[in-house]
């Protein structure tokens, strides 16, 4: 099975940012990354449904929903850290 994109990237941020700033940036990156994946999952769920694979489509849609739940957790974590900074 081939992939349409590569995941070659690092999560290490080399800069003068504090640990709190770095982790918030990382969490924001993960949210964006997850949101992109969830959109792709939803697209493929629709495609599966159109090709009479409704059970598979439902599972893929569930995965998209789970991915968005993870993003919400990352957003909540970022908010907690940002509150601490204020």
C-alpha positions, 0 to 999 in steps of 0.5 A: 500500500502506498502513501500519498504523503510523507511524515518525515518531520521533526517535533523538536523546536530549536529556538529561544522559546520556553518549554511552555511555548514549545509545547503549545506550538507542538500541540497546535501543530498536532491539531492541524495535522489531525484535522487534515487527516480527519478531512481525508478520512471523511472523504474516503468514508464518502468514497467507500459509501459510494462504492457500496462499502457502507460498513467500512465507510462507517468505520472510517467516519468513526476514525475521523470522529476519534481523530477530532476528539484527540484534537480537542484534547490537544486544544484543551491541553494548550489552553491549560498551558496558556492559562498558566502563562497568563 
